Structures are given as structure tokens and as C-alpha cells.
């Protein structure tokens, strides 16, 4: 999951018990990759949540639709009629 270009060394602080579990569980040379992958997954989740918040904060797309089920059903019927008319 290498979506970032350059590798930069940085110091981070982690709880001691977490470091102990990482060292017991992972090979020493794979801890950095594991943490980078975990951070990338978390950032993707944060970006998705932000996009969803922005979407929900926007205006309602179909303000004039009272019953969405009936609206979608009608659209599907129109599509079926169009397909029959076109011989599809």
C-alpha cells in the first residue's frame, strides 16, 4: 500500500505496552511498514468520513420527492417501457 512517494524518518511516541506487542508480534524490520500501512488505512477512513460529512451537509438532492420508493419504482417502469420501445 505504498501510495506515498518518499520515505522520511521521524520519531513518534507510542505507549510502551503497544511497542511491546508490536515487537513480540512482528519481525523487527516490518514494524515501520506495519505502522505506515495502519496510518494510511486510518487516513483513508478519516477522508471517507469527511467526504460523507460534506455530502450530508449539502442540500437535499430531490426536495420535491415525497416517497422515494414510489419515485424509484416509477423511474424503473419508465426505463422498462423505453427498453421495450427500443427493442432492447
C-alpha positions as CSV (number, residue, x, y, z in Angstrom):
1,X,0.0,0.0,0.0
2,X,2.8,2.4,-0.9
3,X,0.7,5.4,-2.0
4,X,3.3,7.9,-0.7
5,X,6.4,8.7,-2.7
6,X,9.3,9.3,-0.3
7,X,10.2,7.6,2.9
8,X,11.0,10.1,5.7
9,X,12.4,9.1,9.0
10,X,10.5,10.6,12.0
11,X,10.3,10.0,15.7
12,X,6.9,9.1,17.2
13,X,5.8,8.3,20.7
14,X,3.8,5.1,21.4
15,X,2.6,3.6,24.6
16,X,5.1,1.1,26.0
17,X,2.6,-1.8,26.0
18,X,1.8,-1.3,22.4
19,X,5.5,-1.2,21.5
20,X,6.0,-4.5,23.4
21,X,3.1,-6.1,21.5
22,X,4.5,-4.9,18.1
23,X,7.9,-6.2,18.9
24,X,6.5,-9.6,20.1
25,X,4.2,-9.9,17.1
26,X,6.1,-8.6,14.1
27,X,9.6,-9.1,12.7
28,X,11.8,-6.1,13.7
29,X,12.2,-4.9,10.1
30,X,8.5,-4.9,9.4
31,X,7.3,-2.6,12.2
32,X,7.7,0.6,10.2
33,X,5.8,-0.8,7.2
34,X,3.1,-2.1,9.6
35,X,2.7,1.4,11.2
36,X,2.8,3.1,7.8
37,X,0.1,0.8,6.5
38,X,-2.0,1.4,9.6
39,X,-1.7,5.1,9.3
40,X,-2.6,5.0,5.6
41,X,-5.7,3.0,6.4
42,X,-6.7,5.4,9.2
43,X,-6.2,8.4,6.9
44,X,-8.4,6.8,4.2
45,X,-11.1,6.3,6.8
46,X,-10.8,9.9,8.0
47,X,-11.0,11.1,4.4
48,X,-14.1,9.0,3.8
49,X,-15.8,10.2,6.9
50,X,-15.0,13.9,6.0
51,X,-16.4,13.3,2.5
52,X,-19.6,11.8,4.0
53,X,-20.0,14.7,6.4
54,X,-19.6,17.2,3.5
55,X,-22.2,15.2,1.5
56,X,-24.7,15.1,4.3
57,X,-24.2,18.8,5.0
58,X,-25.2,19.7,1.4
59,X,-28.7,20.4,0.1
60,X,-31.2,17.6,-0.4
61,X,-30.9,16.3,-4.0
62,X,-34.6,15.6,-4.5
63,X,-36.6,18.0,-2.4
64,X,-39.8,17.5,-4.4
65,X,-39.9,13.7,-3.9
66,X,-42.1,12.7,-1.0
67,X,-41.9,8.9,-1.5
68,X,-38.5,7.8,-2.7
69,X,-39.7,4.2,-3.2
70,X,-42.5,5.2,-5.4
71,X,-40.2,7.6,-7.3
72,X,-37.6,4.9,-8.0
73,X,-40.3,2.4,-9.0
74,X,-41.7,4.9,-11.5
75,X,-38.3,5.5,-12.9
76,X,-37.7,1.8,-13.4
77,X,-41.1,1.4,-15.1
78,X,-40.2,4.2,-17.5
79,X,-36.9,2.5,-18.2
80,X,-38.6,-0.8,-18.9
81,X,-41.1,0.9,-21.3
82,X,-38.2,2.7,-23.1
83,X,-36.3,-0.6,-23.5
84,X,-39.4,-2.3,-25.0
85,X,-40.0,0.6,-27.3
86,X,-36.3,0.5,-28.5
87,X,-36.4,-3.3,-28.7
88,X,-33.7,-3.8,-26.1
